[in-house]
C-alpha cells in the first residue's frame, strides 16, 4: 500500500491505494459494525474506498458507531497485507477518524476546542451559570445515555409529535450513528448544542440517570420514565451499605419532578429505592409496550432477514455487576441447531460498548438493534434470567423461559430480588442449556398458564396499547410544554 487518506468527496471515507496485485477484499471490522471497500483498478495500481457510513437493520445509512475498527486487507491468496499508514485525527463532518497501522479509531463529530477536560469544564460552567431566560418550547429526550433512541422516551416522542407537532424535539446521542425519530434534532453528547438544548428545553424525558453536571432551572421539568419493572434490587436497596452510593441516589432523584411506573408494584419499589416519596408517580403502563398490543413483528423479521415461518428465540439476559460483557451461559449457534430456530442475542445496554456481536449459523446479534420492543414482537419465545424484559414480554402472552445457572450467586451476593422468582415465574426455570433445549421441546406452556395469568394481572394491567396517549395527555394537561 502506497497511500491512505480520508476524504468527503464521496461521503466520509477512507481511501487506500497501492501498486501491484489488487487485494481480494478490504474491510473495516468493529465490535458492532462492519463495512467493505469498493475496489477498483487493474494492472499495476488499485484503489479501495471504505465508506465510513453503514445502513444497519434496514435503517438509513448513518456514520459508523464510535469505536475501534480493524483494517483487514487480504490479497488474492488469502494472505493479510499489513498497513503501516498513520493519519492524524481528521474531522469529516459527521464523525472524526484517525488511522494508525491496522487500526482505525472513529469518534463523534466534536469540535477539538471542546473535546478535552478543559473544554467540557468551560461548557459546564456556561451551562450552570446561564442567565435566567425564557425556555424554548422543546423537549430534550435521552434513552440509555444516548446509545439509542428507544424505550419509553421514543414512544412518548412519537405520540407527542402526533399531538403537538409544533414542539421542538431534541435527542441526546453519543454520536450520529444513532438514528433519531423523524422530525427530531440529534444533539451529540458534550457538544455546545447538547449543553444548550438540555438547558433551554422546557421538559426533559429520560429513562436513566442524568449524566454529567445537571442544574435544573426554575420551571424546568424532568420526567423520569425509568426502563423496567424491577425484579433485582436497585439504588438504595442494593446489598451493602455504601454512603457514597446513597448520597448519589438521593442527589439524582432530587433532579426528577415526575416518575413513570409500569404498574403499582413498580411504583412502590421505585419510589422507595430512589427516596422519591413526596413527588408524583404516574402509573400508566409503559409507553414502550403499546406496540406489543397494536403492532406485529413482520417488518422486524424482514429487516433481520428472517422468514415469516421460522421460529425465533430471543435470548436477552441482564447485565452482571461483576462482568462488563454478556454472560456466556448460552452457545447461540448450538441452541439454534438444537431447536431448528433463529436465535436473536440481545445483550443489555451496558454490554453494548465493551462487547462484540455473537456470530454463527442462524444467529443474529441484536444488541445494537435500536428498539427492544420490536424484537419482542418478532420473537416466538423469550429466554431471559433476571432482566426486566420479562415484565414487557408478558404483554404478548408468548412463552418465556428462565435460564438461571447463577441464581444463588446473583440473589445472595450480586443484587438480591424483591420477590421469589422461582415461586412466581410464568415459565420454565432451567439451569443449563441442555435443560433449556428440553424445555423448549416440551412446550409445556399449559402448565404455567395460571401463573402467567396472575403475572399479567399484577404487572400488565395498564399495558393496554394506550399508555403513551395517557402520558402525553398528562404532560399537556399540566402545562409542561405549550401547545
C-alpha positions as CSV (number, residue, x, y, z in Angstrom):
1,X,0.0,0.0,0.0
2,X,1.4,3.4,-1.0
3,X,-1.2,5.9,0.2
4,X,-4.1,6.2,2.7
5,X,-6.2,9.3,3.1
6,X,-9.6,10.5,4.4
7,X,-12.0,12.2,2.0
8,X,-15.5,13.5,1.9
9,X,-15.7,13.6,-1.9
10,X,-17.9,10.5,-1.9
11,X,-19.2,10.9,1.7
12,X,-16.9,10.3,4.7
13,X,-14.5,7.6,3.5
14,X,-11.0,6.1,4.0
15,X,-9.3,5.7,0.6
16,X,-6.4,3.3,0.2
17,X,-4.3,2.9,-2.9
18,X,-1.3,0.8,-3.9
19,X,0.7,-0.8,-6.6
20,X,0.9,-4.4,-7.5
21,X,-1.7,-7.1,-7.2
22,X,-5.1,-5.9,-6.3
23,X,-6.5,-7.1,-2.9
24,X,-9.4,-9.5,-2.9
25,X,-11.0,-7.8,0.0
26,X,-10.6,-4.7,2.2
27,X,-12.8,-4.4,5.3
28,X,-13.2,-2.4,8.4
29,X,-14.4,-4.7,11.2
30,X,-15.7,-3.2,14.5
31,X,-17.4,-4.7,17.5
32,X,-20.9,-3.8,16.3
33,X,-20.5,-2.7,12.6
34,X,-18.6,-3.8,9.5
35,X,-18.1,-2.2,6.1
36,X,-16.4,-3.4,2.9
37,X,-14.5,-1.4,0.3
38,X,-15.3,-0.9,-3.3
39,X,-12.1,-1.9,-5.0
40,X,-11.1,-0.7,-8.5
41,X,-8.1,-0.8,-10.7
42,X,-6.3,-3.2,-13.0
43,X,-2.7,-4.0,-13.8
44,X,-0.2,-2.1,-11.6
45,X,-2.4,0.0,-9.4
46,X,-5.5,-0.4,-7.3
47,X,-7.8,1.8,-5.2
48,X,-10.1,0.8,-2.3
49,X,-12.8,3.2,-0.9
50,X,-14.1,2.3,2.5
51,X,-17.2,4.2,3.4
52,X,-17.3,5.4,6.9
53,X,-21.1,5.0,6.9
54,X,-23.3,2.0,7.2
55,X,-27.0,1.1,7.0
56,X,-28.0,-1.4,9.7
57,X,-31.2,-3.3,10.4
58,X,-32.8,-1.9,7.2
59,X,-32.5,1.6,8.5
60,X,-30.9,4.7,7.0
61,X,-27.2,5.0,6.1
62,X,-25.5,6.7,9.0
63,X,-22.0,7.3,10.2
64,X,-20.1,4.4,11.8
65,X,-20.6,4.0,15.5
66,X,-17.7,5.3,17.6
67,X,-15.1,2.8,18.5
68,X,-12.1,0.9,17.1
69,X,-12.1,-0.9,13.8
70,X,-9.6,-3.4,12.4
71,X,-8.4,-2.7,8.9
72,X,-8.2,-6.0,7.1
73,X,-6.6,-6.2,3.7
74,X,-6.5,-9.6,2.1
75,X,-4.7,-10.5,-1.2
76,X,-5.8,-13.0,-3.8
77,X,-4.1,-15.8,-2.0
78,X,-5.9,-15.2,1.3
79,X,-2.9,-13.6,3.0
80,X,-3.2,-10.5,5.0
81,X,-1.5,-7.3,3.9
82,X,-0.2,-5.1,6.7
83,X,-0.8,-1.4,6.7
84,X,1.7,1.0,8.4
85,X,0.0,4.2,7.4
86,X,-0.6,6.8,10.1
87,X,-3.3,9.5,9.6
88,X,-4.0,12.0,12.4
89,X,-7.4,12.8,13.7
90,X,-9.5,14.3,10.9
91,X,-12.9,15.9,11.1
92,X,-15.2,14.5,8.4
93,X,-18.4,16.4,9.2
94,X,-20.4,13.7,10.7
95,X,-17.6,11.9,12.6
96,X,-13.9,12.0,13.4
97,X,-11.4,9.4,12.3
98,X,-7.8,8.5,12.8
99,X,-5.7,5.7,11.3
100,X,-2.7,4.1,12.8
101,X,-1.5,1.0,11.1
102,X,-4.2,-1.6,11.0
103,X,-6.5,0.2,13.5
104,X,-9.0,2.9,12.7
105,X,-10.4,5.0,15.6
106,X,-13.9,6.6,14.9
107,X,-15.4,9.2,17.2
108,X,-18.3,11.7,17.3
109,X,-18.0,15.0,15.4
110,X,-16.8,17.0,18.3
111,X,-15.0,20.4,17.8
112,X,-11.4,19.9,19.1
113,X,-11.8,23.1,21.1
114,X,-14.4,21.2,23.3
115,X,-13.0,17.7,23.1
116,X,-11.0,17.9,26.3
117,X,-11.5,18.2,30.0
118,X,-10.8,21.9,30.0
119,X,-13.3,22.4,27.1
120,X,-16.0,20.4,28.8
121,X,-15.4,22.3,32.0
122,X,-16.0,25.6,30.2
123,X,-19.2,24.3,28.7
124,X,-20.4,23.0,32.0
125,X,-19.7,26.4,33.7
126,X,-21.5,28.2,30.9
127,X,-24.5,25.8,31.4
128,X,-24.6,26.1,35.1
129,X,-24.4,29.9,35.2
130,X,-26.6,30.6,32.2
131,X,-28.9,33.6,32.7
132,X,-32.5,33.1,33.6
133,X,-34.2,33.5,30.3
134,X,-37.4,32.0,28.8
135,X,-37.5,28.4,27.9
136,X,-37.7,27.1,24.4
137,X,-40.9,25.2,23.8
138,X,-39.0,22.0,23.4
139,X,-38.4,18.5,24.8
140,X,-35.0,17.0,25.4
141,X,-35.1,13.2,25.1
142,X,-32.4,10.7,26.2
143,X,-32.6,6.9,26.3
144,X,-29.9,4.7,27.8
145,X,-27.3,7.5,27.9
146,X,-27.8,8.4,24.3
147,X,-26.8,5.0,22.9
148,X,-30.1,4.7,21.0
149,X,-33.4,6.4,20.6
150,X,-35.8,3.9,22.1
151,X,-37.8,2.7,25.1
152,X,-40.4,4.9,26.8
153,X,-38.9,8.2,25.6
154,X,-39.3,7.1,22.0
155,X,-42.9,6.1,22.4
156,X,-43.6,9.4,24.1
157,X,-41.8,11.3,21.3
158,X,-44.0,9.6,18.7
159,X,-47.2,10.5,20.5
160,X,-46.0,14.0,21.2
161,X,-45.2,14.5,17.5
162,X,-48.7,13.4,16.7
163,X,-50.4,15.6,19.3
164,X,-48.2,18.7,19.2
165,X,-46.1,18.7,16.0
166,X,-45.0,22.3,16.6
167,X,-43.0,21.3,19.7
168,X,-39.2,21.0,19.1
169,X,-37.8,17.6,19.9
170,X,-34.1,17.2,20.7
171,X,-32.5,13.8,21.1
172,X,-29.3,13.2,23.0
173,X,-27.0,10.8,21.1
174,X,-23.5,9.6,21.7
175,X,-22.7,10.1,18.0
176,X,-24.5,10.4,14.7
177,X,-24.7,6.7,14.2
178,X,-27.8,6.8,16.4
179,X,-31.0,7.2,14.3
180,X,-33.5,9.6,15.8
181,X,-37.2,9.8,15.1
182,X,-38.5,11.7,12.1
183,X,-38.5,15.4,12.7
184,X,-36.3,15.3,15.8
185,X,-32.9,17.0,16.1
186,X,-29.9,15.0,17.2
187,X,-27.5,16.7,19.6
188,X,-24.2,14.9,20.3
189,X,-23.4,14.5,23.9
190,X,-20.9,17.0,25.2
191,X,-21.2,19.4,22.2
192,X,-22.2,23.0,22.7
193,X,-25.6,22.2,21.1
194,X,-26.1,19.4,23.6
195,X,-25.4,21.6,26.6
196,X,-27.6,24.4,25.2
197,X,-30.6,22.1,24.4
198,X,-30.5,20.5,27.8
199,X,-30.6,23.9,29.5
200,X,-33.2,25.5,27.2
201,X,-35.8,22.7,26.8
202,X,-38.8,23.2,29.0
203,X,-39.2,19.4,29.5
204,X,-36.7,16.6,29.8
205,X,-37.8,13.0,29.2
206,X,-35.1,10.5,30.3
207,X,-35.1,6.8,31.2
208,X,-31.9,6.6,33.3
209,X,-29.7,8.9,35.4
210,X,-28.9,12.4,34.2
211,X,-25.2,12.3,33.4
212,X,-22.6,14.9,33.9
213,X,-23.4,18.1,35.7
214,X,-27.1,18.8,35.8
215,X,-28.6,22.0,37.0
216,X,-32.4,22.3,36.6
217,X,-33.7,25.8,36.1
218,X,-36.7,27.0,37.9
219,X,-39.7,25.9,35.9
220,X,-37.9,23.1,34.1
221,X,-39.5,19.7,34.4
222,X,-37.8,16.3,34.3
223,X,-40.0,13.2,33.6
224,X,-38.1,10.1,34.6
225,X,-39.7,7.1,32.8
226,X,-37.2,4.5,34.0
227,X,-36.6,1.5,31.9
228,X,-38.3,-1.5,33.6
229,X,-40.2,-3.0,36.4
230,X,-37.6,-4.2,38.9
231,X,-37.0,-7.8,40.0
232,X,-33.5,-7.2,41.1
233,X,-32.7,-4.8,43.9
234,X,-31.6,-1.3,42.9
235,X,-30.4,2.1,44.2
236,X,-30.8,2.3,48.0
237,X,-31.9,-1.3,48.2
238,X,-28.7,-2.8,46.7
239,X,-26.8,-5.1,49.0
240,X,-24.1,-3.5,51.2
241,X,-24.0,-0.1,52.9
242,X,-22.2,2.5,50.7
243,X,-22.7,6.1,51.9
244,X,-21.4,7.5,48.6
245,X,-23.9,5.5,46.6
246,X,-26.7,6.5,48.9
247,X,-25.8,10.2,48.5
248,X,-25.6,9.8,44.7
249,X,-29.0,8.2,44.6
250,X,-30.7,10.9,46.7
251,X,-28.9,13.6,44.7
252,X,-30.1,12.1,41.4
253,X,-33.7,11.5,42.4
254,X,-34.0,15.2,43.6
255,X,-33.5,16.1,39.9
256,X,-36.7,14.5,38.9
257,X,-40.1,16.0,39.1
258,X,-42.3,13.1,38.0
259,X,-41.6,9.3,37.9
260,X,-43.3,6.9,35.5
261,X,-44.1,3.4,36.6
262,X,-45.4,0.4,34.6
263,X,-47.6,-0.9,37.5
264,X,-48.4,-0.2,41.2
265,X,-45.8,-2.7,42.3
266,X,-43.1,-0.9,40.4
267,X,-44.4,2.4,41.7
268,X,-43.9,1.3,45.3
269,X,-40.4,-0.2,44.7
270,X,-39.0,2.7,42.6
271,X,-40.4,5.4,45.0
272,X,-38.7,3.7,48.0
273,X,-35.5,2.7,46.2
274,X,-34.9,6.3,45.0
275,X,-36.3,8.1,48.0
276,X,-39.0,9.6,45.7
277,X,-41.7,9.6,48.3
278,X,-43.3,13.0,48.2
279,X,-43.5,13.7,44.5
280,X,-45.9,12.3,41.8
281,X,-45.5,8.8,40.4
282,X,-47.6,8.2,37.3
283,X,-48.8,4.6,37.0
284,X,-49.9,4.5,33.4
285,X,-48.3,1.3,31.9
286,X,-45.2,1.6,29.8
287,X,-45.5,3.6,26.5
288,X,-42.8,1.4,25.0
289,X,-45.2,-1.6,25.3
290,X,-48.0,0.0,23.3
291,X,-46.7,-1.6,20.2
292,X,-46.9,-5.0,21.7
293,X,-50.6,-4.9,21.5
294,X,-51.0,-2.8,18.4
295,X,-48.2,-4.0,16.1
296,X,-46.7,-7.1,14.6
297,X,-43.2,-8.4,14.0
298,X,-43.3,-8.8,10.3
299,X,-41.2,-5.7,9.4
300,X,-38.6,-6.5,12.0
301,X,-38.3,-10.1,10.9
302,X,-37.8,-8.8,7.3
303,X,-35.1,-6.3,8.5
304,X,-33.3,-9.1,10.2
305,X,-33.5,-11.5,7.2
306,X,-35.8,-13.9,9.0
307,X,-38.6,-15.7,7.1
308,X,-42.2,-15.4,8.3
309,X,-42.3,-19.2,9.0
310,X,-39.1,-19.5,11.0
311,X,-39.2,-20.0,14.8
312,X,-37.4,-17.1,16.6
313,X,-35.9,-17.4,20.1
314,X,-34.8,-14.2,21.7
315,X,-32.0,-14.6,24.3
316,X,-32.0,-11.4,26.5
317,X,-30.1,-11.7,29.8
318,X,-29.5,-8.8,32.1
319,X,-26.0,-7.5,32.9
320,X,-23.9,-8.6,35.8
321,X,-22.2,-6.2,38.3
322,X,-19.1,-8.4,38.2
323,X,-18.5,-8.5,34.4
324,X,-18.8,-6.0,31.6
325,X,-19.9,-8.3,28.8
326,X,-22.9,-10.5,28.2
327,X,-23.0,-13.8,30.2
328,X,-21.9,-16.9,28.3
329,X,-24.5,-19.3,29.6
330,X,-25.8,-19.9,26.0
331,X,-23.9,-21.1,22.9
332,X,-26.3,-19.5,20.4
333,X,-25.2,-21.5,17.4
334,X,-25.6,-24.7,19.3
335,X,-29.0,-23.6,20.5
336,X,-30.1,-22.7,17.0
337,X,-29.0,-26.1,15.7
338,X,-30.7,-28.0,18.6
339,X,-34.0,-26.2,18.2
340,X,-34.1,-25.5,14.4
341,X,-34.7,-21.8,15.3
342,X,-33.2,-18.5,14.6
343,X,-31.6,-17.2,17.8
344,X,-31.5,-13.5,18.4
345,X,-28.9,-12.4,21.0
346,X,-29.8,-9.2,22.9
347,X,-27.2,-8.0,25.4
348,X,-28.1,-5.4,28.0
349,X,-27.4,-1.8,27.1
350,X,-24.4,-1.8,29.5
351,X,-22.8,-4.6,27.4
352,X,-23.2,-2.7,24.1
353,X,-19.8,-0.9,24.1
354,X,-17.5,-3.5,25.7
355,X,-18.9,-6.5,23.9
356,X,-18.8,-7.9,20.4
357,X,-21.5,-9.3,18.2
358,X,-22.2,-13.1,18.6
359,X,-21.8,-15.0,15.4
360,X,-22.8,-18.3,13.9
361,X,-25.3,-20.1,11.6
362,X,-28.9,-18.9,12.3
363,X,-27.6,-16.4,15.0
364,X,-28.3,-12.7,14.8
365,X,-26.7,-10.4,17.4
366,X,-29.2,-7.7,18.0
367,X,-27.5,-5.9,20.9
368,X,-27.1,-2.9,18.7
369,X,-30.7,-3.0,17.4
370,X,-32.3,0.3,18.4
371,X,-35.6,-0.8,19.9
372,X,-36.2,-3.9,22.1
373,X,-40.0,-3.7,21.8
374,X,-39.7,-4.6,18.1
375,X,-37.6,-7.6,18.9
376,X,-40.2,-8.8,21.4
377,X,-42.8,-8.6,18.7
378,X,-40.6,-10.6,16.3
379,X,-39.8,-13.4,18.8
380,X,-41.8,-16.5,19.3
381,X,-40.4,-17.1,22.8
382,X,-38.1,-15.2,25.2
383,X,-35.2,-16.7,27.1
384,X,-34.0,-14.5,29.9
385,X,-32.8,-14.6,33.5
386,X,-33.5,-11.6,35.9
387,X,-34.0,-8.9,33.2
388,X,-37.0,-6.6,33.5
389,X,-37.7,-7.6,29.9
390,X,-39.8,-10.4,31.4
391,X,-42.4,-7.8,32.5
392,X,-42.7,-6.4,29.0
393,X,-42.7,-9.6,27.0
394,X,-45.6,-10.9,29.1
395,X,-47.8,-8.4,27.4
396,X,-47.6,-10.6,24.3
397,X,-48.7,-13.8,26.2
398,X,-45.9,-15.7,24.4
399,X,-43.8,-18.3,26.2
400,X,-40.9,-17.4,28.5
401,X,-38.0,-19.5,29.7
402,X,-35.7,-18.5,32.6
403,X,-32.1,-19.7,32.3
404,X,-30.7,-19.1,35.8
405,X,-27.5,-21.1,36.4
406,X,-26.1,-18.5,38.8
407,X,-29.4,-17.9,40.7
408,X,-27.8,-18.3,44.2
409,X,-24.8,-16.1,43.4
410,X,-27.0,-13.4,41.9
411,X,-29.6,-13.5,44.6
412,X,-27.3,-13.9,47.5
413,X,-24.2,-11.8,46.5
414,X,-24.7,-9.6,43.5
415,X,-28.1,-8.0,43.8
416,X,-30.9,-9.9,45.5
417,X,-34.6,-9.9,44.5
418,X,-37.7,-8.2,45.5
419,X,-39.7,-11.4,45.3
420,X,-39.1,-15.1,44.8
421,X,-38.8,-15.6,41.1
422,X,-39.0,-19.3,41.4
423,X,-42.3,-19.2,43.1
424,X,-43.9,-16.9,40.5
425,X,-42.1,-17.3,37.2
426,X,-44.7,-17.7,34.3
427,X,-42.5,-20.2,32.5
428,X,-40.0,-23.0,33.0
429,X,-36.8,-22.3,35.1
430,X,-33.7,-24.2,33.9
431,X,-30.1,-24.3,35.0
432,X,-28.3,-25.3,31.8
433,X,-28.5,-25.1,28.0
434,X,-29.4,-28.8,27.9
435,X,-32.4,-28.2,30.2
436,X,-33.4,-25.2,28.2
437,X,-33.4,-27.3,24.9
438,X,-35.5,-29.9,26.6
439,X,-38.0,-27.3,28.0
440,X,-38.3,-25.7,24.5
441,X,-39.1,-29.1,23.0
442,X,-41.6,-30.0,25.7
443,X,-43.8,-27.0,25.0
444,X,-45.4,-27.1,28.5
445,X,-47.0,-23.7,28.3
446,X,-50.3,-25.0,29.7
447,X,-48.5,-26.0,32.9
448,X,-47.7,-22.3,33.5
449,X,-50.9,-20.8,32.2
450,X,-52.3,-19.8,35.6
451,X,-49.1,-18.3,36.8
452,X,-48.9,-16.4,33.5
453,X,-52.5,-15.0,34.0
454,X,-51.7,-13.9,37.6
455,X,-48.4,-12.3,36.4
456,X,-50.2,-10.3,33.7
457,X,-52.9,-9.2,36.1
458,X,-50.3,-7.8,38.5
459,X,-47.8,-6.3,36.1
460,X,-49.5,-5.6,32.8
461,X,-53.0,-4.3,33.7
462,X,-52.2,-0.9,32.3
463,X,-50.3,-2.1,29.2
464,X,-53.3,-1.8,27.0
465,X,-51.8,0.0,24.0
466,X,-52.7,3.5,25.2
467,X,-50.0,4.3,27.7
468,X,-48.3,6.9,25.5
469,X,-51.6,8.6,24.9
470,X,-52.2,8.9,28.7
471,X,-48.7,10.1,29.5
472,X,-48.7,12.8,26.8
473,X,-52.2,13.9,27.8
474,X,-50.9,14.4,31.3
475,X,-47.9,16.3,30.0
476,X,-50.1,18.7,28.1
477,X,-52.8,19.0,30.8
478,X,-50.2,20.0,33.3
479,X,-48.6,22.6,31.0
480,X,-45.2,21.0,30.9
481,X,-45.0,22.2,27.3
482,X,-47.1,24.7,25.3
483,X,-49.5,23.8,22.5
